[in-house]
Amino acid sequence: MSNYSIIPQPVSVQYLDGEFKCQGLPRIEKGEPFQSEAQIFIEQLRQTWGDGAFGDKGFIRFEQTGRQSAEKYQQTEKNQSALESYCLEILPEGITLKAGAEAGAYRGLQVLRQLFLSGFNDGSLTIPCGKIEDQPRFSWRGLMLDCSRYFYSVEFIKKILDALSLQHINIFHWHLSDDQGWRLPVASYPLLTEIGSKRREHRLSGEFSGGFYTETEIRDIVSFAAERHIEVVPEIDLPGHASAILAAYPGLGCTGGPYRVEDRFGVFEDVLCAGNDGIFTLAEAVFDTLADLFPSRYVHIGGDEVPFIRWAECPKCKKRMAELGLDKAAQLQSWITSRLAQMLHKHGKTAIGWDEVLENTEKFPLPADMIVQSWRGEEGGNKATSLGHRVIMSPVTNGCYLDSRAIDQPEELGRLSIGTITKGFSFDPVTKKMDETAALLVLGGQGNLWSEVIYAGKIAEYMIFPRICAIAEALWSQRKSKTAPELAEFAGRLVVHQSRLDKLGLLQYRGPLG
């Protein structure tokens, strides 16, 4: 290994004379700070190479510098860089990791893990000496996994979370409901999982397939992610994409049914009835469950692709419109959005919605603290920041949709559009239309994997990797011009990095960068 080839690119890399060498993998001495992070790091090494790979000596030393309090900063994303900053010093006599907080120590250990994955061969570790200093550009660096259209196992999700943390991804946006399946247990609404979690599967000759995550499994995933300093943000899509809810509780729809858990993909006219107070009773039960299972500061309430046809025809919805003084059925959505956000406030949570929540807000403006996720392009983010809302950028037009094909070839896996590695590398959450004030409202961005056609974990791996590596670099590393020479330099690091991901057993796309 002649250079580090780290992804995402650190703020500063300074190479020094000499190499750090040892037989076997170095151990971390007990009594050092950051022992929880060190233990996860050791387990990760053990998963890859086994117990026999470790040597007899401890060469890794930790220093805690200017202790940072995660509790103090948990509500102020702008301080995330202080929590996640680290410094690695690699010298012939040993390795020193300096960090002010646990998150920074973990990020530094993941860089060290990258170097071990490249530098440990035939029982011997060799790493060039140097000093690496680093901190993130954005606080929100995420991946959305759609577990409604395809139900992924707990073990698979853990595998993906562990691999994501190697690239400093720190948000797991977990899509748990849609027309094709409901995945969250809600004790007072048992039919959501008894009926709403199963659908006919054409690939399996019409047999029923699906499933849901138990409370124990959800807590396990949340804990596993937290150990890797990844925040799990749940999404329950309301009031549209509700076929699974309506199949379980048809009285919550405008027509009363019949409904079914959809085995087709697309946007469907039947949504939750805006004139039925029962939808808020359901939402409160769901939010109670989410508050109990997910310590995250945020809950994503969806809000995308809501047709208004049923509301315009429904007597109960018409009555609601008259009571609220609304001019059109579409305005019912902003009323629902506002009410759901207020309900989440009582749980100490902040609502996130897809960029459609910006529309039809004449009568019911969005709550000031609601976060908008821009997906249809950059315009949602531009509009949201102009109104003073924080935003998460994941535009389908900028390489953030990982269910898209990675290259414009008919043989490639994926659907609808093209999302190349080059697009992901060139992605900037701060758009050209945002001024300095607007830029401060950009939390960051993420890649999204919708699973309509991603019916196996191995296919999901192929769609995620290595495109998420390019997105991770766009979100972590300091902004560069992203010129052709910089893309070529990234491509060189990516070749090395993909060999690391191979050792983690991940199936990867290896075609043109696009």
C-alpha positions in Angstrom: 0.0 0.0 0.0 1.8 3.1 -1.2 -0.9 5.6 -0.1 -4.0 5.6 2.1 -6.8 5.8 -0.5 -9.3 6.8 2.2 -13.0 7.2 1.3 -14.4 9.8 2.1 -11.3 12.0 1.5 -10.1 13.5 4.8 -9.6 17.2 5.3 -5.8 16.7 5.6 -3.4 13.8 4.9 0.3 14.3 5.6 2.6 11.4 4.8 5.7 10.9 6.9 8.8 8.8 6.5 8.7 5.2 7.4 6.1 2.5 7.9 4.2 1.0 10.8 4.7 -2.7 10.8 3.6 -5.5 13.0 2.9 -9.3 12.9 -0.7 -9.9 13.3 -3.3 -7.2 14.0 -2.5 -4.8 16.9 -4.5 -5.0 20.0 -5.9 -2.1 22.0 -4.8 -1.9 25.6 -7.5 -1.8 28.2 -7.9 1.3 30.3 -7.7 3.6 27.3 -10.7 6.0 26.6 -13.3 5.1 24.0 -13.4 1.5 25.0 -16.9 0.9 23.6 -15.8 2.1 20.2 -12.6 0.1 20.5 -14.6 -3.1 21.3 -16.8 -2.6 18.2 -13.6 -2.1 16.1 -12.1 -5.3 17.5 -15.3 -7.2 16.7 -15.2 -5.8 13.2 -11.7 -7.0 12.7 -12.6 -10.4 14.2 -15.5 -10.7 11.8 -13.1 -10.3 8.9 -10.0 -12.2 10.0 -10.9 -14.3 13.0 -9.2 -14.4 16.5 -6.1 -15.9 15.1 -5.2 -12.7 13.2 -4.4 -10.7 16.4 -0.9 -10.3 17.6 0.4 -10.1 21.2 1.1 -6.4 21.5 -1.0 -3.3 21.7 0.1 -0.5 19.4 -3.0 1.7 19.3 -3.2 4.5 21.8 -6.2 6.8 22.4 -6.1 10.4 23.5 -9.2 12.4 24.5 -8.8 16.0 23.5 -11.1 18.8 24.7 -14.0 16.5 25.7 -17.1 17.2 23.7 -20.6 16.4 25.1 -23.0 14.7 22.7 -25.8 15.5 25.0 -24.9 19.2 24.9 -24.9 19.2 21.1 -27.6 16.8 20.2 -30.1 19.5 19.2 -27.6 21.6 17.3 -26.4 19.9 14.1 -23.9 22.7 13.4 -21.7 21.3 16.2 -21.6 17.8 14.7 -18.2 18.4 13.2 -16.8 18.9 16.7 -18.3 15.6 17.8 -17.0 13.7 14.7 -13.5 15.2 14.3 -10.5 13.1 14.8 -6.7 12.9 14.3 -4.7 9.8 13.5 -1.0 9.7 13.8 0.7 6.7 12.4 4.4 6.3 13.3 6.8 3.4 13.2 6.5 2.9 17.0 2.7 3.0 17.1 -0.7 4.5 16.2 -2.4 7.3 18.2 -6.0 8.3 17.7 -7.1 11.7 19.1 -10.7 12.7 19.4 -12.9 14.8 21.6 -15.9 12.6 21.6 -17.0 9.0 21.0 -18.3 9.7 17.5 -15.0 11.1 16.4 -13.1 8.2 17.9 -15.4 5.8 15.9 -14.8 7.7 12.7 -11.1 7.5 13.2 -11.2 3.8 13.9 -13.1 3.3 10.7 -10.4 5.0 8.8 -7.9 2.7 10.6 -10.1 -0.2 9.6 -9.9 0.8 5.9 -6.1 0.9 6.3 -6.1 -2.5 7.9 -8.3 -4.0 5.1 -5.7 -2.8 2.6 -2.5 -3.3 4.6 -3.0 -6.6 6.3 -1.8 -9.5 4.2 -0.4 -12.9 5.0 -0.5 -12.2 8.7 1.5 -9.0 8.5 0.3 -5.4 8.7 2.1 -2.6 6.9 0.8 1.0 6.8 2.7 4.1 5.6 3.4 6.6 8.4 1.4 9.8 8.3 -1.0 12.2 10.0 -4.7 12.3 9.2 -6.9 15.2 10.4 -10.6 15.2 9.6 -14.1 16.4 10.3 -17.3 16.3 8.3 -18.8 19.0 6.1 -22.4 18.0 6.8 -24.1 16.5 9.9 -26.7 14.4 7.9 -25.1 11.7 5.8 -27.7 9.0 5.2 -29.0 6.0 3.5 -32.7 5.2 3.1 -33.7 1.6 2.9 -37.2 0.7 1.8 -38.2 -2.4 3.7 -41.9 -2.1 2.7 -41.6 -3.2 -1.0 -39.1 -5.9 0.0 -38.7 -7.2 3.5 -35.0 -7.4 4.4 -33.8 -9.5 7.3 -32.3 -8.2 10.5 -29.0 -9.8 9.8 -28.8 -8.2 6.3 -29.7 -4.7 7.7 -26.9 -5.1 10.3 -24.5 -6.1 7.6 -25.4 -3.0 5.6 -25.2 -0.7 8.7 -21.7 -2.0 9.5 -20.5 -1.4 6.0 -22.1 2.0 5.8 -20.2 3.1 8.9 -16.9 2.4 7.2 -17.7 5.4 5.0 -18.9 7.6 7.9 -22.6 7.3 7.0 -24.4 8.4 10.2 -28.1 8.2 9.4 -30.2 5.1 8.6 -33.6 6.3 7.2 -35.8 3.2 7.7 -38.8 3.2 5.4 -41.3 0.9 7.3 -44.6 1.4 5.6 -46.1 1.8 2.2 -48.8 0.4 -0.1 -46.9 -2.9 -0.3 -46.4 -3.7 3.3 -46.5 -2.5 7.0 -43.4 -3.5 9.1 -43.9 -1.9 12.5 -45.7 -3.7 15.4 -48.4 -1.5 17.0 -50.0 -3.3 20.0 -53.3 -1.5 19.8 -53.6 -2.1 16.0 -52.6 -5.8 15.6 -54.1 -6.1 12.1 -51.5 -3.7 10.8 -49.0 -6.6 11.0 -51.5 -9.5 10.8 -52.9 -8.3 7.5 -50.9 -5.3 6.4 -47.5 -7.1 6.4 -48.3 -9.7 3.8 -49.0 -9.4 0.1 -49.3 -11.7 -2.9 -45.9 -12.1 -4.6 -45.9 -12.7 -8.3 -42.4 -14.0 -8.3 -43.6 -16.7 -6.0 -46.6 -17.8 -8.1 -49.0 -15.6 -6.1 -48.1 -16.9 -2.7 -48.1 -14.5 0.2 -44.8 -13.0 1.3 -43.7 -10.3 3.7 -43.2 -10.0 7.4 -42.6 -7.4 10.1 -40.0 -6.5 12.7 -40.7 -7.4 16.3 -40.0 -4.9 19.1 -37.0 -6.9 20.1 -35.6 -6.9 16.5 -36.1 -3.1 16.2 -34.4 -2.5 19.5 -31.5 -4.7 18.4 -31.1 -2.8 15.1 -31.3 0.6 16.8 -28.7 -0.6 19.4 -26.4 -2.1 16.7 -26.6 1.2 14.7 -26.0 3.4 17.8 -22.8 1.4 18.6 -21.6 2.5 15.2 -22.8 6.1 15.8 -25.6 5.8 13.3 -29.0 7.3 14.1 -32.0 5.3 13.0 -34.8 7.6 11.7 -38.1 5.7 11.1 -40.5 6.6 8.4 -44.2 5.9 8.5 -45.8 7.3 5.3 -49.0 9.3 5.9 -51.6 10.0 4.6 -50.8 8.5 1.2 -49.1 5.2 0.3 -51.6 3.7 2.7 -52.9 0.5 1.1 -51.5 -1.7 3.7 -53.2 0.4 6.5 -56.5 0.3 4.7 -56.4 -3.4 4.0 -56.1 -3.9 7.8 -58.5 -1.1 8.8 -60.8 -0.3 5.9 -62.9 2.1 8.0 -60.0 4.6 7.8 -60.5 5.0 4.0 -62.9 7.3 2.2 -64.9 4.5 0.5 -64.7 1.7 3.1 -63.0 -0.6 0.6 -62.5 -3.3 -0.3 -58.8 -2.7 -0.1 -55.7 -5.0 -0.3 -52.0 -4.8 0.4 -50.8 -3.9 -3.1 -48.8 -6.3 -5.2 -48.4 -3.6 -7.9 -46.2 -0.6 -7.8 -47.1 3.0 -8.3 -49.4 5.6 -6.8 -52.9 4.6 -5.8 -56.1 6.8 -5.3 -57.1 5.4 -1.9 -55.5 7.2 1.0 -56.4 7.9 4.6 -59.7 9.7 4.9 -59.1 13.3 6.0 -62.6 13.5 7.4 -62.1 10.6 9.8 -60.7 11.4 13.2 -59.7 7.8 13.5 -56.7 8.4 11.4 -55.2 10.6 14.2 -56.0 7.9 16.8 -54.0 5.5 14.7 -51.2 8.1 14.2 -51.0 8.6 18.0 -50.7 4.9 18.6 -48.0 4.7 15.9 -46.1 7.7 17.3 -46.3 6.2 20.9 -44.7 3.0 19.5 -42.0 5.0 17.6 -41.2 7.1 20.6 -40.7 3.9 22.7 -38.6 2.1 20.1 -36.6 4.8 18.4 -34.5 7.4 20.5 -34.0 9.5 17.3 -34.8 13.1 17.4 -36.7 12.7 14.2 -39.7 10.9 12.7 -40.3 10.9 8.9 -44.0 11.1 8.1 -43.7 10.8 4.3 -46.3 13.0 2.8 -45.4 12.3 -0.8 -47.5 11.4 -3.8 -50.9 11.9 -2.2 -53.8 11.9 -4.8 -56.7 14.1 -3.8 -59.4 12.4 -5.8 -61.0 10.5 -2.9 -61.0 13.6 -0.7 -62.7 15.7 -3.4 -65.6 13.1 -3.6 -65.8 12.0 0.1 -68.7 13.5 2.1 -66.7 13.4 5.3 -63.8 15.1 3.7 -66.1 17.8 2.2 -67.5 18.4 5.6 -63.9 18.8 7.0 -63.1 21.2 4.3 -66.1 23.4 5.2 -65.3 23.3 8.9 -61.7 24.4 8.2 -62.6 27.0 5.5 -60.5 25.3 2.8 -60.8 26.1 -0.8 -59.8 22.8 -2.3 -59.2 19.2 -1.2 -55.5 19.4 -1.7 -55.3 21.8 1.3 -56.3 18.9 3.6 -52.9 17.5 3.3 -51.2 20.5 4.9 -53.7 20.4 7.7 -52.9 16.7 8.3 -49.2 17.4 8.1 -49.4 20.3 10.6 -51.4 18.2 13.0 -49.1 15.2 12.8 -46.1 17.5 13.4 -47.8 18.9 16.5 -48.5 15.3 17.8 -44.8 14.5 17.4 -43.8 17.6 19.3 -45.5 16.1 22.3 -43.1 13.2 22.0 -40.1 15.5 21.7 -39.7 14.6 18.0 -39.3 16.7 14.9 -41.2 15.8 11.8 -39.6 15.3 8.4 -41.6 15.2 5.1 -40.9 14.7 1.5 -40.9 17.9 -0.6 -44.6 17.7 -1.5 -45.4 18.9 2.1 -44.4 22.4 0.8 -47.5 22.5 -1.5 -51.0 23.7 -0.8 -50.0 25.4 2.5 -52.0 28.6 2.0 -54.3 27.8 5.0 -52.0 25.7 7.1 -48.3 26.7 6.7 -45.7 24.1 7.7 -44.6 24.2 11.3 -41.4 26.3 11.5 -39.2 23.4 12.7 -40.4 20.9 10.1 -37.6 19.5 8.0 -38.1 19.1 4.2 -36.5 16.3 2.3 -36.1 17.3 -1.4 -36.4 14.3 -3.7 -37.9 15.4 -7.0 -35.0 17.7 -7.8 -33.3 20.6 -6.1 -36.3 22.9 -6.2 -37.8 21.5 -3.0 -34.7 22.3 -1.1 -34.4 25.8 -2.7 -38.0 26.6 -1.7 -37.8 25.1 1.8 -34.6 27.1 2.7 -36.1 30.3 1.3 -39.0 29.8 3.8 -36.5 29.1 6.6 -36.9 25.3 6.8 -34.0 23.0 7.4 -33.6 20.5 4.5 -32.2 17.2 3.6 -31.2 16.9 -0.1 -31.6 13.6 -1.9 -32.7 14.6 -5.4 -33.4 11.9 -7.9 -31.7 14.1 -10.5 -28.3 14.1 -8.7 -27.4 10.4 -8.4 -29.1 10.0 -5.0 -31.6 7.3 -6.1 -29.8 4.0 -5.8 -32.6 2.0 -7.3 -31.8 3.8 -10.6 -29.4 2.1 -13.0 -25.8 2.9 -12.4 -25.1 3.3 -16.1 -27.4 3.7 -19.2 -27.3 0.1 -20.4 -30.4 -2.1 -20.7 -28.6 -5.0 -19.1 -28.0 -3.1 -15.8 -30.1 -3.6 -12.7 -32.4 -0.8 -11.7 -35.4 1.2 -13.0 -36.7 4.5 -14.2 -33.7 6.7 -14.3 -29.9 6.8 -14.3 -27.8 7.5 -11.2 -24.1 7.2 -11.9 -21.2 7.2 -9.6 -20.1 10.4 -11.2 -23.4 12.1 -10.4 -23.1 11.0 -6.8 -19.5 12.2 -6.6 -20.5 15.6 -8.1 -23.6 16.0 -5.8 -23.6 19.1 -3.7 -26.5 19.5 -1.2 -26.0 23.3 -1.3 -27.4 24.3 -4.7 -26.3 27.2 -6.8 -29.5 29.1 -6.0 -28.9 29.0 -2.2 -27.3 32.0 -0.6 -25.2 31.8 2.6 -28.2 32.0 4.9 -30.0 29.2 3.0 -26.8 27.1 2.9 -26.8 27.1 6.7 -30.2 25.3 6.7 -28.9 22.4 4.7 -28.4 19.4 7.1 -26.8 17.3 4.4 -28.1 14.6 2.1 -28.5 10.9 1.6 -28.9 8.1 -0.9 -32.3 6.3 -1.2 -32.8 2.7 -2.1 -36.4 1.9 -3.1 -37.0 -1.8 -3.3 -39.8 -2.3 -5.9 -37.4 -4.4 -8.1 -34.7 -5.0 -5.5 -36.1 -8.4 -4.2 -32.9 -9.8 -2.7 -30.2 -8.6 -0.3 -27.4 -9.3 -2.8 -29.1 -7.1 -5.4 -29.5 -4.4 -2.7 -25.7 -4.6 -2.0 -25.0 -4.2 -5.7 -27.2 -1.1 -6.0 -25.8 0.5 -2.8 -22.1 -0.1 -3.3 -20.0 1.6 -4.4 -22.4 4.5 -5.2 -22.9 5.3 -1.6 -19.2 5.7 -1.3 -19.4 8.6 -3.8 -22.3 10.1 -2.0 -20.5 9.7 1.4 -17.6 11.7 -0.1 -19.9 14.4 -1.3 -21.4 14.8 2.1 -18.3 14.3 4.4 -15.5 15.9 2.5 -14.9 19.6 2.1 -16.4 20.9 -1.1 -14.1 20.7 -4.2 -14.7 21.7 -7.8 -15.3 18.1 -8.7 -13.3 18.5 -12.0 -12.2 15.7 -14.2 -8.8 15.3 -12.5 -10.6 15.1 -9.1 -12.9 12.5 -10.4 -10.0 10.5 -11.7 -8.3 10.8 -8.3 -11.4 9.5 -6.6 -11.7 6.7 -9.1 -8.2 5.6 -8.2 -9.1 5.5 -4.5 -12.3 3.7 -5.3 -10.5 0.8 -6.9 -8.6 0.3 -3.6 -11.6 0.8 -1.5 -13.7 -1.7 -3.4 -11.2 -4.4 -2.6 -11.8 -3.6 1.0 -15.6 -3.9 0.5 -14.9 -7.3 -1.1 -13.4 -8.5 2.1 -16.6 -7.6 3.9 -18.5 -9.9 1.5 -20.4 -7.2 -0.4 -21.6 -7.6 -4.0 -20.7 -4.5 -5.9 -21.2 -2.7 -9.2 -18.0 -2.5 -11.2 -18.9 -0.8 -14.4 -18.1 2.6 -15.8 -18.4 5.6 -13.5 -20.7 7.3 -16.0 
